[in-house]
Amino acid sequence: MKTKVNGILTLFLAFVVHLTFAQEKTISGTVTDQDGLPLPGVNIVAVGTTNGTQTDFDGNYSIQAKVGTTLSFSYVGQKEVKKVVGAGSTINVQMIEDAQSLEEVVVTAQGIKKEKKALGYAVSTISSDDIGSRPATDVARTLTGKAPGVNIQQTSGLSGSGTNIIIRGYSSINGSNQPLFVVDGVPFNSDTNSDNNFVQGNTTASSRFLDIDPNNIKELSVLKGLSATTLYGQAGRNGVVLITTKSGSTSDAQKKLEVTFNQSFFFNEIANTPDYQDNYGNGFYQNYSQAFSNWGPNFNSRGTNGIALDGTVAHPYDRESLATAFPEYQGARYDYKPYNSVEQFFKTGGVTTTSLNVSSANEKGSFNVGVGHTNDEGFVPNNNYVRTNFSIGGTTKLSNKINVSSSFNIVRTDTKAPPTAAGFGSNSSNGTASLFANLLYTPRSVDLFGLPFENPLDNSSIYYRGGNDIQNPLWTSKNINTKEKVRRVFGNISLNYDITDWLNLSYRMALDQYTQIQEFSANKGGTQIVGGAFNTSSRLNTVWDHTLSLNFNKRFGAEEKFDINGTIGFNPRRETRDFTATSSTQQFVYGLFTHNNFEEQIAGSSFREENIVGAYASATFGYDNFIYLNLQGRNDTYSSLQPSTRSIFYPSASISFVPTSAIEGLRNNKTLNYLKLRVGYGSSAGFPDPYSTVVGLGSATNVFIDPADGSVINLLTISNQLGNLNLKPELITEIEAGIEAKLFDNRLGIDLSVYSKTSSDLILTNKLLDPSSGFTFTADNPAEVSNKGIELGFNITPIKPKNDSGFRWDITGSWSVNENIVESLGTDSEAEVIAGFTTLGNFAIAGEAYGVIQGSSIARDANGTPIVAADGNYLANNDLSIIGDPNADWRMTGISDFSYKGVGLRMQWEYVHGGDIYSTTAAALLSRGLTTDTDFDRTQGFILPGVKQNGDVNDLVIAATDYGFVNSGFFIDEQAIYDATTIRLREIALSYDLPKKFLEKTPFGRISFSVIGSNLFYKAVNFPDGLNFDPEVISLGVGNGQGFDFLTGPTSKRYGFSLNLTF
């Protein structure tokens, strides 16, 4: 009986235990990150079931589960955590960041997110922390040096000036080589519009990506190769900069209402001024005169060489033409001594940026609102850039499987800048104006700020020269300026319908429209633009972009080892440009700028429309997470070509193979942590400007007056350009291969790319014709250009902490080299001007580097020895010859990051090796005898190295004035060419993040403070020391020109602080 009772009790106990384990109960808890902060949006799934949930804003969750069930906790960027349900009802989880996982997903063409290991091409990603709250208010300049193969260069350091971006070299001779900007998935107009050419001054024209607020950027990627950009068609042929704004982000992460506030202030100064000598003043051959140059007597001279015994000279304004306006200067004397005029001219500007962002997200949707204001004041008077941004965006999930997302942006910018016409060391060209052309070489014996700059009787410019033939820089600053106003709206709305869990249909409509108003005003009374001028223009640029796509992502096969994802899309795009301009001259009333206050006016207008209809497809086939095949193709049809040539298809393909996932022996290898091999092929096209295939008709009114009856004669004219019905798109193809690896417990990472790109059927827009044909030029497709290069990105962690607050040292960097060659110009041309003058500029010459500099050179004998003329100076060869190559040999960037307990120190060093530049700044300062480089004994004679015209070794002695003035670049272009090798401290930053434990009882989620400086040090090692010249300028403006400095403005340095608060 006892045995039976024991058996019954055992069975009963087992039954109770079974019921206990089988019965579901509520499990709850809190999920936090590695810092102990609540983590919203974490996915919790009962493994083996369809039961799941997510954590709320406070990281809390609850789920029904049985004892013994395994719960999986997963979140993007965090390592998965699994917990088994036991007897208790509370399970708290602390997740740990998975650094490798964070790098796996990147944004690619058409906004498609893919695993990085699946990509068969190079993608550079830049953290939003490296973009926002920086000294540069231009998003492009914040990227400088951070992506290998991407060359970013400013036109000058003036606030609001343009920025040139070239990715993997120049691919077109006459077409644009600027990359495509894509904001929130939509192509963004980033043109640099200017009413002037480089001679008149176009360096102050801002690039329209300046309208983007860096503080509103969430993600940024750079697609460099054609296998990555094919889906954007011809617009992506020069590379693509992908930007996702905070208002355009569609992240599913849940979070509470979050407010982020950024405030920064930076001082803005000229990067450096020349080191001026203080021993010699105005004159030539050591005799005083009111010359441009400083080859006059020593400042210690007394009673000789035009200097009185008391060390004075006649006052510059002691002249008859100024007797009425300035009687006090008649007979006055003027101290002959050095004055620090140039140093006083430049001031310290301030750059203030304020931004506020409010965001929230839950399982039903999200929203983001941002506002930003930037006031960028330059280092010269009357130069500032003001931008105000407002953005709003959001997503919502409807109950009928439809997701809606939208973003909307309003931008207002206002820019004011001085005139920056090209200067040549002796005024700017006739009819143009420049502040800098007559500033940097101010004679040492002229007190710029001690002399009146304006005639009080007629407001005209006055200066030290007796003939008043040089315009006073102070008068220029007051009376001549350029203004630019931009009012812009851009945004999009997207609808996504989930057909199944692996298939969805998407439609997106986008608008990008801006009005740009430019003004150039010059009062009468100056010597540069006699009579004054007032030029105005208005541009209305509008882009409508539509995209309809079917998107899929499916895993299948045994254990779901196969996967396929991709898209099929249709993308029509319409762009219109409406332009009007009026130019007026001969001002009537000084100071009044209306067109009816000028005696002569010329007006013009134009309208341009172009349509591109694109159809594309992309598919990625993957197997077992280690091998991927990417296939893409796009067909574009362009409205401005003839039917036979307007449609073009360009395919691309790439393969990615991950041996460390495929080969058992390499998995979990402690030495080789990750290895990916990739190879890709891509193609694209470049369309010509509209109306290149037809003959244009022009109209002009009031052209002539009939002498017989005084009637006005109007004209209809045929364009000088012959339309080419057979004109084709330019074709670009590229092969790219690469290796990505992580070694030694992820302490060393490399990303190596090798590419070869060929551009064929390149359009030359100025093929000359026999005038007897009735036309003077046409466009044709005879040229070819190649680019071959290597890009290396690397990261090293010499010191790795045991915990997050320990000392850490990270080094990241890049090295790149690109060989850009003009392979052919066809049979009808030996050289084509790319930019600059026909006698001094960048040229395309078959077999030579792209954009080689041609100009006058020093005549040489058969052995290459310079020839000296009979006067003892070098003999000039005025036939065009190659005198320089502006392309750098190679570039390198190194970024060092130290961090310890919330304190960070970051330094970004850059080195550019080679690349020539023609510098008027250097030629003017040296030829005028201004810098310490010319501070030598000027009583001695000089013999130039070389041979005389008869072949004998030169023994002709010349004076110091001839040595400096005649042989420093003023008369022979070659002598103004310098190797632009430069080492630079691009940025240094000291930051501090307040520990989170100090914020627990405050409303703040984060408080960080940074002190940052940019361009605080540079050294152009091959320039004379006293020049302190920074070759990072492009006086030819944004475009295809490079390697020229025409005194259009120096660079700047900035330093200050940034404060970031998150609530």
BARO-520500 format. One record per residue (C-alpha): residue in three letters; x, y, z. Coordinates in steps of 0.001 Angstrom, whole numbers, plus 500000, padded with zeros to 6 digits. Layout:
BARO-520500
ALAXYZ ...
//
This chain:
BARO-520500
MET500000500000500000 LYS502813502370500843 THR504421501682497475 LYS501199502524495623 VAL500859505814497534 ASN504434506783496721 GLY503816506015493055 ILE500702508159492973 LEU502503511037494695 THR505333510802492158 LEU502930510894489231 PHE501090513855490777 LEU504318515773491321 ALA505403515159487711 PHE502022516363486497 VAL502325519553488543 VAL505827520166487209 HIS504598519571483667 LEU501784522058484128 THR504209524572485575 PHE506521524360482583 ALA503761524242480005 GLN501804527226481265 GLU502597530626479664 LYS503333533580481899 THR504194537239481478 ILE507898537994481306 SER508880541642481659 GLY512015543643482128 THR514202546486480889 VAL516763546483478098 THR519691548913478325 ASP522776549666476266 GLN526325549112477455 ASP526219552459479276 GLY523106551472481192 LEU520745553764479291 PRO517275552486478236 LEU517230551144474693 PRO513912551617472848 GLY512944549581469788 VAL514755546362470731 ASN513171543315469080 ILE512294540471471476 VAL511217537171469947 ALA510353533833471528 VAL512599531538469472 GLY510663528990467419 THR507418530956467582 THR505837533988465926 ASN505461535660469307 GLY507410538903469599 THR507438542496470831 GLN509584545615471104 THR510819547708473997 ASP509101551045474586 PHE510659554489474984 ASP511984553564478457 GLY513429550245477301 ASN510654548286479009 TYR508926545264477516 SER506567542416478376 ILE505961539151476514 GLN504072535903477099 ALA506421532912477252 LYS506694529457478789 VAL509382528326481164 GLY512273526958479123 THR511553529212476149 THR514542531075474715 LEU514055534805474211 SER516143536533471545 PHE516984540232472011 SER518255541975468865 TYR518930545563467845 VAL520836547173464987 GLY524442547732465999 GLN524193545519469093 LYS525203541922469645 GLU522284539523469905 VAL521452538351473449 LYS519565535144474241 LYS517948534402477627 VAL516102531258478777 VAL512877531787480719 GLY513145530323484187 ALA511000530353487281 GLY511165534130487624 SER509075536654485701 THR511695539393485259 ILE514526539344482744 ASN516664542464482405 VAL519171542631479563 GLN522198544819478939 MET523264544805475292 ILE526780545314473989 GLU527676547297470888 ASP528738545261467878 ALA531197547524466081 GLN531492545175463112 SER527726545035462699 LEU527510548806462678 GLU529682548899459578 GLU527788546245457658 VAL524822548245456328 VAL525434551203454007 VAL523271553371451766 THR523864552768448044 ALA522401554095444775 GLN518703555058444766 GLY518775554970448586 ILE518966551162448690 LYS520480549839451923 LYS522778546866451550 GLU525220544906453635 LYS528676546296452992 LYS530117542825452537 ALA527743542322449574 LEU529093545322447662 GLY531478544771444772 TYR532673548375444791 ALA534154550991447133 VAL531944553143449350 SER533308555763451750 THR531112556621454718 ILE531609559691456878 SER530160559976460356 SER527700562782461066 ASP529943563711464021 ASP532679564563461495 ILE530358566887459556 GLY528232568886461977 SER529443571713464222 ARG532691572171462296 PRO534424575439461396 ALA533500575049457709 THR529887575924456915 ASP530188574224453516 VAL529288570509453721 ALA531784569662450965 ARG534720571261452775 THR533970569234455905 LEU534715566120453825 THR538197567261452771 GLY540734564481453251 LYS538215562036454693 ALA537585559911451579 PRO540410558546449397 GLY540165559526445752 VAL538041562582446477 ASN539814565885445785 ILE538071568873447363 GLN539459572369446855 GLN538108575808447633 THR538237578694445195 SER539369580953448066 GLY538928581444451789 LEU536214584084451413 SER532936583312453160 GLY530428581808450746 SER532983581101448020 GLY532781578081445702 THR534144574586446191 ASN535481572226443522 ILE534954568462443971 ILE536643565920441720 ILE536294562155442285 ARG538807559861440582 GLY540069562498438195 TYR538634564491435311 SER536627562411432827 SER535418565108430413 ILE537223567923428619 ASN534406570400428058 GLY531674568790430179 SER531155568983433937 ASN533293566811436215 GLN531434567663439416 PRO529739564805441318 LEU526025564343441796 PHE524576565239445185 VAL521626563125446297 VAL519669564351449316 ASP517113562008450873 GLY517216559826447794 VAL516612562651445308 PRO519182564251442929 PHE519997567734444218 ASN521016570687442047 SER524521571632443210 ASP525472573994440378 THR527846576913440810 ASN526163579757438938 SER528116582885438101 ASP527433585856435850 ASN531173586340435405 ASN534043584443433883 PHE537307584012435778 VAL538780587250434347 GLN535842589249435703 GLY535884587277438950 ASN533849584112439540 THR535492582714442667 THR532907584277444986 ALA530040582375443333 SER528823579813445849 SER528145576172445035 ARG524539575281445688 PHE525360572372447996 LEU526169575217450360 ASP522392575285450912 ILE522653572039452903 ASP522929572425456677 PRO525759570133457900 ASN524086569905461318 ASN520995568351459727 ILE522904565454458166 LYS522320561999459618 GLU524323559896457164 LEU526739560603454301 SER528287558187451813 VAL530456558734448759 LEU530031556385445790 LYS533138556688443641 GLY533085553973440998 LEU530731553563438042 SER529672550092439231 ALA528254551918442265 THR526578554831440470 THR525048553230437359 LEU521495553459438722 TYR521738557258438649 GLY522468557230434940 GLN524469560003433329 ALA523964562233436376 GLY526151559887438449 ARG529036559600435991 ASN531368561710438154 GLY530566559987441440 VAL527741560498443907 VAL527577562109447351 LEU524641560510449190 ILE523183562543452031 THR520382561469454343 THR519091564351456430 LYS517580563938459851 SER514242565054458448 GLY514523562554455603 SER515580559547457666 THR513169556594457732 SER514794554766460629 ASP512504552339462451 ALA514251552872465768 GLN511891553939468519 LYS512801556763470809 LYS511250559307473068 LEU510852562916472116 GLU514462564049471745 VAL515734567608471430 THR519250568315470182 PHE520759571784470402 ASN524062572811468825 GLN525796576142469255 SER529176576981467798 PHE531312580050467329 PHE534551580267465373 PHE536925583113464690 ASN537723583535460993 GLU541073584995459951 ILE543289585105456895 ALA545395581953457001 ASN548614583942456785 THR550015587193455489 PRO553379587474453751 ASP556480588334455744 TYR557240591811454444 GLN560747593254454399 ASP561273596598456173 ASN564419597884454489 TYR563337599185451069 GLY560453601296449800 ASN558968602746446601 GLY561114603141443530 PHE563397601507441028 TYR567160601010440904 GLN567385602342444484 ASN565898605672443539 TYR562653606859445073 SER559539607200442926 GLN555825606596443389 ALA556150603211441742 PHE554179600015442294 SER557424598367443305 ASN559810598397446241 TRP563143598606444506 GLY563734602086445901 PRO566310603353448417 ASN566990601916451820 PHE564837603374454601 ASN568022604608456271 SER568877606788453262 ARG569240610518453962 GLY569871613272451446 THR570271610870448539 ASN568304608844445986 GLY565304611160446293 ILE565139611093450106 ALA565503614394451985 LEU567944614869454827 ASP565095614576457323 GLY564072611181455885 THR560972612471454070 VAL559610612635450565 ALA556935614799448991 HIS553477613874450248 PRO551693611550447756 TYR548750613987447630 ASP550931617008447003 ARG549744617378443429 GLU547752619909441474 SER544773617641440811 LEU544135617379444562 ALA544901620960445553 THR541232621924445943 ALA540185618752447734 PHE543226618570450034 PRO544932621949450396 GLU546526620749453629 TYR548775618361451707 GLN550173620886449286 GLY553875621295450108 ALA553568618705452888 ARG556233616115453570 TYR555774612388454133 ASP557915610098456275 TYR559795607579454204 LYS559531604522456413 PRO557860601092456448 TYR554117600951457210 ASN552169597811458088 SER549314598483455714 VAL548341594999454525 GLU548303593470457984 GLN545842596123459183 PHE543497595582456266 PHE542503592061457223 LYS540196591647460182 THR538901588804462341 GLY535460587617461364 GLY533099585453463355 VAL531206582317462327 THR528121581611464423 THR525951578540463908 THR522851577657465893 SER520772574559465220 LEU517840572891466943 ASN516433569490466116 VAL513342567786467568 SER512534564153466793 SER510483561225467994 ALA509590557744466771 ASN507340554866467714 GLU505982551729466090 LYS503479553755464039 GLY505775556421462670 SER508260559173463297 PHE508801562883462827 ASN511737565270462772 VAL511808569071462781 GLY515001571080462430 VAL515977574702462193 GLY519453576139461704 HIS521003579561461310 THR524555580340460199 ASN526257583720460017 ASP529684583424458433 GLU531583586729458525 GLY534727586923456428 PHE538208588233457177 VAL537838591213454841 PRO535264594029455039 ASN531879593508453364 ASN532136589749453177 ASN529594587556454888 TYR527392584555454252 VAL524079584054456064 ARG522006580876455798 THR518737579863457450 ASN517452576305457113 PHE514115574819458110 SER513301571158457634 ILE510451568881458567 GLY509971565222457802 GLY508249562130459007 THR506980558652458356 THR503743556894459170 LYS502593553291458882 LEU498994552922457751 SER496903549872458545 ASN496562548887454891 LYS500257548003454395 ILE501012551483453078 ASN503922553457454498 VAL504156557172453837 SER507298559247454272 SER508039562824453405 SER510560565572453924 PHE510389569278453172 ASN513148571896453339 ILE513251575679453054 VAL516584577472452624 ARG517370581167452579 THR520918582350451896 ASP522426585801451458 THR526018586382450442 LYS528048589560450114 ALA531616589611448838 PRO534228591981447413 PRO535139591878443720 THR537717589240442824 ALA538656589753439184 ALA541892588174438075 GLY544913590270439017 PHE548294590234437354 GLY550425592218439763 SER549529595514438144 ASN545798596208438443 SER543107593891437115 SER542046593753433475 ASN540332596806431989 GLY536684596961432927 THR536994594529435831 ALA537369595098439564 SER539410593354442231 LEU540028594026445887 PHE543119591837446131 ALA544782592833442856 ASN546089596085444387 LEU546287595100448029 LEU548942592486448777 TYR551687594358446911 THR551040597712448609 PRO554479599417448764 ARG556103599311452180 SER556515603105452218 VAL552785603757451640 ASP550525604149454660 LEU547251602731453341 PHE545288603719456446 GLY547023607058456888 LEU545929608401453500 PRO542382609446452544 PHE540993607002449986 GLU538154609142448650 ASN538001612572447079 PRO535433614505449150 LEU534404616573446114 ASP533266613743443831 ASN533703610548445889 SER536335609257443472 SER539223606993444420 ILE542580608566445251 TYR545861606900446023 TYR549597607419446165 ARG550372607367442421 GLY550676610786440798 GLY548585609713437829 ASN545991608137440138 ASP546143605044437942 ILE545791602512440744 GLN542544602092442663 ASN542705602397446429 PRO541719599053448069 LEU539772600904450766 TRP537737602658448081 THR537144599315446368 SER535934597779449604 LYS533416600567450154 ASN532174601073446618 ILE532248597726444772 ASN530692594465445863 THR528810591406444742 LYS525611590101446318 GLU523764586850445981 LYS520329585865447303 VAL518992582328447118 ARG515509581185448108 ARG515131577443447848 VAL512576574715448558 PHE513197571016448099 GLY511536567893449329 ASN509806564669448466 ILE506931562408449350 SER507100558621449097 LEU504448555914449211 ASN505412552296449871 TYR502995549394449590 ASP504022546042451089 ILE502694543460448645 THR504256540637450662 ASP506879540453453382 TRP509554540360450643 LEU508053542506447902 ASN506940546140447885 LEU505956548840445419 SER507256552385445895 TYR506541555760444321 ARG508419558960445074 MET507810562473443793 ALA510415565157444415 LEU510764568866443785 ASP513911570987443930 GLN513429574656443063 TYR515408577770443785 THR515565581385442786 GLN519021582949442688 ILE519438586698442361 GLN522912588123441801 GLU524029591741441846 PHE527286593414440976 SER527474597106441852 ALA530326599533441277 ASN530088603246441968 LYS531590605664439511 GLY534870607297440474 GLY537133604261440353 THR539919603522437906 GLN539025599867437427 ILE535451600300436160 VAL535324603846434870 GLY531849605350435082 GLY530478602612437358 ALA528358599571436605 PHE525285597730437858 ASN524652594144436760 THR521713592049437948 SER520524588569437092 SER517778586203438163 ARG517700582442437838 LEU514751580160438438 ASN515894576536438358 THR513302573798438809 VAL513656570029438906 TRP510786567542439036 ASP511890563973439697 HIS509611560919439799 THR510568557357440688 LEU508358554271440533 SER510045551088441691 LEU509317547471442550 ASN511631546282445321 PHE512273542751446512 ASN514316540930449144 LYS513889537164449427 ARG515762534272451035 PHE515151530750449814 GLY516611527289449410 ALA517839524807451980 GLU518418526597455284 GLU517670529796453336 LYS521253530039452145 PHE520253531766448922 ASP519033535315448810 ILE518105537800446120 ASN517312541476446505 GLY516976544330444109 THR514770546829442387 ILE513171547610439034 GLY512490551302438495 PHE511218553999436168 ASN512659557516436646 PRO511523560500434519 ARG513177563834435300 ARG512425567312433988 GLU514695570302434551 THR514077573906433522 ARG516315576961433821 ASP514905580451433371 PHE517480583239433245 THR517220587024432863 ALA519981589639433182 THR520492593364432809 SER523825595145432614 SER524054598915433048 THR527015601285432785 GLN527777605006433212 GLN526244605903436563 PHE524436609246436864 VAL524037609783440629 TYR526772608359442832 GLY525570605748445312 LEU522217605006443652 PHE521906601502442227 THR518862601270440010 HIS519112600552436321 ASN517423603825435433 ASN520283605653437170 PHE522674604404434470 GLU522922605778430968 GLU523412602532429063 GLN521676599182429492 ILE521927595780427869 ALA519368593100428756 GLY519040589463427862 SER517155586331428809 SER517123582622428092 PHE515053579557428847 ARG516319575993428851 GLU514421572757429297 GLU515677569206429277 ASN514016565868429979 ILE515611562572430824 VAL513563559391431072 GLY515373556567432809 ALA514541552913433381 TYR516764550811435611 ALA517090547434437259 SER519342546056439957 ALA519691542616441516 THR522044541128444087 PHE522326537342444280 GLY523882535987447454 TYR524815532553448736 ASP525403531650452369 ASN526560535176453264 PHE529937534824451569 ILE529537535395447832 TYR527450537992446039 LEU526802538870442407 ASN525526542389441702 LEU523951543188438323 GLN522715546663437400 GLY521672548503434294 ARG520037551746433274 ASN518734553163430029 ASP518438556937429642 THR516638558801426886 TYR517656562459426546 SER515422565063424937 SER518148567251423401 LEU519752564647421161 GLN518480563347417861 PRO516262560224417923 SER519074558028416585 THR521461558873419442 ARG519298560059422345 SER518895556666424020 ILE521795554866425680 PHE522052551800427929 TYR524834551367430449 PRO525275548167432442 SER527362547312435465 ALA528280544149437325 SER530331543290440381 ILE531252540291442512 SER532025540226446218 PHE533615537204447905 VAL534227536876451671 PRO536790534072452267 THR536591534439456039 SER532961533366455865 ALA533372530780453100 ILE536457528868454253 GLU536166526922457500 GLY539825527391458372 LEU539516531178458190 ARG536407531477460343 ASN536984532974463788 ASN540615533470462875 LYS542335535634465475 THR544820537045462981 LEU542704537525459870 ASN539349538608461263 TYR537743539615457977 LEU538640539473454291 LYS536634540517451252 LEU537679540430447606 ARG535713542411445058 VAL535780543266441369 GLY533364545352439355 TYR532612546867435973 GLY530506549966435404 SER529536552371432663 SER527825555706432276 ALA527370558560429821 GLY527639562317429557 PHE525038564226427596 PRO525856567483425760 ASP524306570831426553 PRO520830571283425114 TYR520511572528421527 SER523962571277420454 THR522441569349417549 VAL520428572197416015 VAL521175575608414543 GLY520022578377416852 LEU518179581491415813 GLY518884584760417567 SER517006588035417662 ALA518344591501418390 THR516528594821418524 ASN517760598379418028 VAL520864597130416254 PHE521136599883413629 ILE519491603181412773 ASP518640603745409143 PRO520483606972408156 ALA517840607704405533 ASP514807607987407765 GLY516110607400411284 SER514103604193411724 VAL515333601408413972 ILE516520598186412346 ASN516014594864414156 LEU517763591630413198 LEU517193587893413144 THR520496586056413094 ILE521647582462412704 SER523981581125415359 ASN527671580792414554 GLN527469577204415847 LEU526632574463413372 GLY524394571862414968 ASN525745568318414721 LEU522931565844414017 ASN525318562937414674 LEU526464564139418096 LYS526531561253420583 PRO526682561070424372 GLU530093560733425961 LEU530740557148427129 ILE532573556279430340 THR533549552744431402 GLU535458551576434459 ILE536926548394435899 GLU537555548316439649 ALA539029545702441974 GLY539568545827445689 ILE540453544119448960 GLU538952544829452367 ALA540493543252455450 LYS540561543405459230 LEU543438541869461154 PHE544828541317464629 ASP541575541447466590 ASN540324544261464342 ARG543258546476465271 LEU544235546914461636 GLY541854547520458772 ILE542537548187455099 ASP540331549055452141 LEU542301548965448884 SER540876549837445467 VAL542497549776442036 TYR540626551197439058 SER540943551981435375 LYS538449554368433803 THR538173555323430132 SER536101558175428709 SER535528557925424966 ASP533494559856422396 LEU534257562957424444 ILE532602566089423151 LEU534732569026422054 THR532387571999421864 ASN534595574322419794 LYS535695572434416717 LEU536636575230414317 LEU535052575409410861 ASP535905577270407694 PRO533982580586407889 SER532985580105404260 SER530597577415405535 GLY528549580120407198 PHE529516578849410649 THR532605579195412819 PHE532431576151415082 THR530548572958415910 ALA530567570158418501 ASP531937566678417825 ASN532972563424419599 PRO536684562882418794 ALA538417562798422194 GLU539376560216424796 VAL540634560547428380 SER541774557872430837 ASN542100557676434612 LYS544052554967436415 GLY544502555011440148 ILE544961553372443518 GLU543063554259446694 LEU543990552977450129 GLY541986553556453271 PHE543314552248456565 ASN542635552233460287 ILE544927551228463100 THR544258550902466832 PRO547682550893468539 ILE546135551097471997 LYS542847549392472816 PRO541250549905476237 LYS539904547152478443 ASN536759549176479054 ASP534989552019477281 SER536428554734479526 GLY540037553567479148 PHE542725555141477014 ARG542275554519473296 TRP544317555541470290 ASP542930555206466780 ILE544647556157463538 THR542681556383460306 GLY543866557645456995 SER544043557362453264 TRP546511557407450394 SER545570557863446753 VAL547208558317443384 ASN545545559035440042 GLU547042559254436563 ASN544790561378434346 ILE545866561250430659 VAL544407562751427497 GLU544627559761425149 SER543321561377421958 LEU541839564558420504 GLY541046563093417119 THR542788564119413930 ASP541754567778413733 SER543298569191416916 GLU546672569210418611 ALA545565571052421748 GLU542307572212423292 VAL541933574942425902 ILE540234573540428992 ALA540324576678431132 GLY542186579977431341 PHE543564582024428466 THR544530580770425037 THR548068581968425801 LEU548189580832429448 GLY545889578130430737 ASN545002574460431174 PHE545179572463427957 ALA544213569031426704 ILE547085567624424631 ALA547126564044423370 GLY549552561912425375 GLU549901564482428165 ALA548379564781431618 TYR544924566333431739 GLY545051570114432103 VAL548783570679431649 ILE549713574355431917 GLN550934576054428760 GLY552456579512428524 SER555649581342427701 SER558920579798428817 ILE562595580519429169 ALA564377579897425876 ARG566842576989426129 ASP569585575542423985 ALA569739571948422752 ASN571015570831426169 GLY568137572470428023 THR570332575250429429 PRO568564578616429868 ILE569571581290427348 VAL570391584786428578 ALA569642587748426304 ALA571978590643425600 ASP570503592691428461 GLY571504590026430989 ASN567941588778431559 TYR566525585471430414 LEU565379585254426817 ALA561675584502426474 ASN560216581789424269 ASN556751583127423500 ASP555634580031421607 LEU553206577997423712 SER554935575194425582 ILE554142572998428569 ILE555416574696431698 GLY553621572740434410 ASP551371569845435409 PRO548736570810438000 ASN547863567200438907 ALA549263566046442236 ASP551524562984442204 TRP549746561558445246 ARG547792562577448350 MET547741561318451904 THR545681561971455017 GLY546347560809458573 ILE543850561262461415 SER544910560531464975 ASP542259560131467695 PHE543071559894471390 SER540298559335473939 TYR540254558810477686 LYS537324559089480078 GLY535303561351477835 VAL538245563518476736 GLY539173563343473069 LEU542023564820471040 ARG541863564632467253 MET544370565794464642 GLN543963565555460882 TRP547154565950458877 GLU547272566075455092 TYR550086565882452593 VAL549868566649448877 HIS552919565677446852 GLY553535567479443583 GLY551188569334441294 ASP552230572700439812 ILE550547576071440227 TYR550974579338438372 SER550975581990441104 THR550506585686440400 THR550638586263444156 ALA554172584919444276 ALA555213586715441070 ALA553791590053442245 LEU555297589994445737 LEU558718588876444533 SER558842591069441426 ARG557733594076443463 GLY560458593392446033 LEU558113593149449008 THR558785590010451018 THR561743589009453163 ASP562848586775450287 THR563944589967448505 ASP565627591472451561 PHE569186591175450284 ASP571984593658449556 ARG570586595502446563 THR573797597338445797 GLN575397594177444395 GLY575137592841440874 PHE573784589453439793 ILE574659586968437052 LEU571905584600435985 PRO572914580959435435 GLY572791579964431764 VAL574442580628428442 LYS574488583662426204 GLN572942583547422756 ASN576331582712421278 GLY576636579659423530 ASP579198581080425952 VAL578620580811429684 ASN576733583879430846 ASP578833586566432505 LEU576506589556432105 VAL575921591442435331 ILE572476592904436037 ALA571248595157438823 ALA569249593893441797 THR566118595530440393 ASP566435593601437130 TYR567238590395438993 GLY564052590645441044 PHE561609592583438891 VAL562342591042435498 ASN563094587456436519 SER560410586534439061 GLY557458585710436837 PHE556159589027435553 PHE557466588617432029 ILE557968584872431502 ASP555157582584432648 GLU557436579682433490 GLN559080581722436248 ALA555716581953438083 ILE555309578149438203 TYR555836576449441570 ASP555586572899442860 ALA552549572961445176 THR553680570174447538 THR552060571027450881 ILE551830569626454393 ARG548817570817456355 LEU547166570482459743 ARG543619570403458410 GLU541959570183461790 ILE542705569803465468 ALA539977569304468046 LEU539857568836471808 SER536507567516473060 TYR534881566486476312 ASP531743564420476836 LEU530315564788480313 PRO530004561317481887 LYS526462559973481823 LYS526481559331485563 PHE526533563089486111 LEU523444563495483905 GLU521211560902485566 LYS519216563454487571 THR519201566095484858 PRO517042566493481743 PHE520127566048479567 GLY520971562877477701 ARG524299564213476499 ILE526495567266476995 SER529617567662474909 PHE531985570557474323 SER534683570906471685 VAL537436573368470880 ILE538311573125467186 GLY540773574761464827 SER541081574324461051 ASN543957575158458717 LEU546033576470461618 PHE549271575297460005 TYR550430574637456475 LYS553699574702454636 ALA554089574860450873 VAL557640573587450953 ASN558710574718447472 PHE557561578336447730 PRO559924581011449056 ASP559527581188452822 GLY558517584823453050 LEU555445584390450858 ASN553597582169453365 PHE551522581196450364 ASP548741578614450547 PRO548271576930447129 GLU544813575592448037 VAL543026578110445793 ILE541488577985442301 SER541321581388440644 LEU539616579861437606 GLY536547579120439725 VAL534581575895440071 GLY535018573785436941 ASN537748571988435024 GLY540555574496435585 GLN543239573927438187 GLY546655575152439190 PHE546143578910438812 ASP546329581755441334 PHE545445585186439978 LEU545342587162443244 THR541645586354443762 GLY541780585850447506 PRO543803583945450111 THR542690581038452292 SER541430581295455859 LYS541974579675459234 ARG539224579193461799 TYR539215578366465485 GLY536580578334468185 PHE534199576093470115 SER531104573954469724 LEU528529572976472344 ASN526117570069471919 LEU523156569404474230 THR520684566530473959 PHE517508566479476009 
//
